[in-house]
Amino acid sequence: MPTPPSTFIDATRCPLCGGDNRCAVEIEKATGEPQPPCWCVSETFTPDLLARIPEAARRTACICPACVRKALATPP
């Protein structure tokens, strides 16, 4: 019987490009150091961008700043 693919989601990695998402929550978990509010609280996430997140990563891994900037710069 074949082994199913891994469903492990790295919450420190962008689910779209695999880059570092700079999530303050994850940085605090890793370092134990309190962090200021995450960069994402002041960003705009379009419905189209959020729809691109794979189902398994939703509410688990944050999109990175580079993917957000790219999505905002790309006309619909």
Residue frames as qw, qx, qy, qz and C-alpha x, y, z in Angstrom:
[[0.000, 0.891, 0.455, 0.000, 0.00, 0.00, 0.00],
 [0.418, 0.504, -0.046, 0.755, 1.52, 3.39, -0.98],
 [0.330, -0.427, -0.443, 0.716, 2.29, 5.92, 1.72],
 [0.143, 0.898, 0.401, 0.108, 0.06, 9.00, 1.52],
 [0.394, 0.552, -0.118, 0.725, 1.83, 12.31, 0.92],
 [0.342, -0.248, -0.520, 0.742, 2.80, 14.29, 3.98],
 [0.090, -0.817, -0.455, -0.342, 0.19, 16.76, 5.15],
 [0.507, -0.513, -0.228, 0.654, 2.61, 18.61, 7.43],
 [0.222, 0.873, 0.193, 0.389, 2.21, 22.36, 6.96],
 [0.537, -0.119, -0.244, 0.799, 5.12, 24.56, 8.04],
 [0.068, -0.894, -0.432, 0.095, 3.40, 27.61, 9.54],
 [0.321, -0.692, 0.161, 0.626, 6.58, 29.68, 9.08],
 [0.264, -0.083, 0.664, 0.695, 6.45, 29.24, 5.29],
 [0.455, 0.338, -0.067, -0.821, 4.16, 30.91, 2.77],
 [0.671, 0.185, 0.710, -0.109, 1.74, 28.33, 1.39],
 [0.617, 0.756, 0.100, -0.193, 1.99, 29.95, -2.06],
 [0.500, 0.768, -0.390, 0.096, 5.74, 30.33, -2.64],
 [0.898, -0.144, -0.307, 0.282, 7.39, 28.52, 0.28],
 [0.320, 0.525, -0.290, 0.733, 9.20, 31.68, 1.41],
 [0.277, -0.219, -0.638, 0.684, 9.51, 32.93, 4.98],
 [0.118, -0.723, -0.550, -0.400, 6.19, 34.52, 5.90],
 [0.170, 0.293, -0.348, 0.874, 7.61, 36.53, 8.85],
 [0.552, -0.589, -0.472, -0.354, 4.61, 35.59, 10.98],
 [0.114, -0.591, 0.466, -0.649, 5.00, 37.29, 14.37],
 [0.850, -0.320, 0.150, -0.391, 2.99, 34.55, 16.06],
 [0.967, 0.135, -0.155, 0.150, 5.35, 31.88, 14.76],
 [0.391, 0.582, -0.418, 0.578, 8.45, 33.96, 15.59],
 [0.434, -0.561, 0.377, -0.596, 7.19, 34.33, 19.16],
 [0.971, -0.149, 0.035, -0.183, 6.53, 30.58, 19.39],
 [0.852, 0.327, -0.248, 0.325, 10.05, 29.81, 18.16],
 [0.356, 0.490, -0.383, 0.697, 11.93, 32.38, 20.24],
 [0.461, -0.537, -0.620, 0.337, 9.74, 32.83, 23.30],
 [0.202, -0.186, -0.089, 0.957, 10.20, 36.58, 22.83],
 [0.284, 0.719, 0.506, -0.383, 7.11, 38.81, 22.70],
 [0.352, 0.187, 0.506, 0.765, 6.59, 40.28, 19.24],
 [0.245, 0.301, 0.084, -0.918, 4.85, 43.45, 18.11],
 [0.717, 0.435, 0.368, -0.401, 1.67, 42.99, 16.07],
 [0.655, 0.092, 0.625, 0.415, 2.32, 41.01, 12.92],
 [0.061, -0.244, 0.395, 0.884, 2.97, 42.86, 9.65],
 [0.022, -0.306, -0.843, -0.442, -0.18, 41.29, 8.23],
 [0.026, -0.632, -0.657, 0.411, -2.61, 43.20, 10.44],
 [0.109, 0.696, 0.010, -0.709, -2.15, 46.29, 8.26],
 [0.063, -0.189, 0.758, 0.621, -2.24, 44.50, 4.90],
 [0.695, 0.285, 0.055, -0.657, -5.03, 43.88, 2.42],
 [0.272, -0.097, 0.941, 0.176, -5.67, 40.28, 1.44],
 [0.521, 0.176, -0.300, -0.779, -7.96, 40.07, -1.58],
 [0.850, 0.020, 0.376, -0.367, -10.46, 37.22, -1.83],
 [0.815, 0.515, -0.260, -0.062, -8.65, 36.00, -4.97],
 [0.219, 0.602, -0.701, 0.313, -5.34, 35.80, -3.10],
 [0.508, -0.285, 0.658, -0.477, -6.88, 33.97, -0.15],
 [0.903, 0.229, 0.114, -0.344, -8.57, 31.52, -2.52],
 [0.622, 0.580, -0.525, 0.033, -5.13, 30.48, -3.82],
 [0.264, -0.503, 0.747, -0.345, -4.13, 29.04, -0.43],
 [0.469, 0.014, -0.866, -0.173, -4.25, 25.24, -0.57],
 [0.684, -0.514, -0.291, -0.428, -7.08, 23.86, 1.57],
 [0.825, -0.249, -0.403, 0.307, -4.68, 22.05, 3.93],
 [0.457, 0.072, -0.241, 0.853, -2.83, 25.29, 4.73],
 [0.219, -0.647, -0.241, -0.689, -5.85, 27.50, 5.37],
 [0.567, -0.746, 0.040, -0.346, -5.88, 28.96, 8.87],
 [0.914, -0.290, 0.032, 0.281, -2.50, 27.29, 9.39],
 [0.600, -0.134, 0.210, 0.760, 0.13, 29.16, 7.36],
 [0.121, 0.848, 0.159, -0.491, 0.23, 32.84, 6.44],
 [0.646, 0.673, 0.158, 0.323, 0.94, 34.29, 3.02],
 [0.602, -0.263, -0.021, 0.754, 4.30, 36.11, 2.88],
 [0.034, 0.757, 0.073, -0.649, 4.73, 39.86, 2.31],
 [0.082, -0.315, 0.638, 0.698, 6.18, 39.28, -1.18],
 [0.069, 0.344, 0.888, 0.298, 3.13, 37.32, -2.36],
 [0.033, 0.770, 0.520, -0.369, 0.79, 39.97, -0.92],
 [0.032, -0.651, 0.212, 0.728, 2.69, 42.76, -2.70],
 [0.093, -0.081, 0.802, 0.584, 2.71, 40.79, -5.96],
 [0.076, 0.538, 0.838, 0.056, -1.04, 40.15, -5.73],
 [0.010, 0.806, 0.323, -0.497, -1.79, 43.80, -5.01],
 [0.060, -0.569, 0.400, 0.716, 0.37, 44.91, -7.94],
 [0.099, 0.068, 0.877, 0.465, -1.26, 42.51, -10.39],
 [0.475, 0.062, -0.046, -0.877, -4.51, 43.74, -11.90],
 [0.621, 0.089, 0.708, -0.325, -7.43, 41.30, -11.57]]
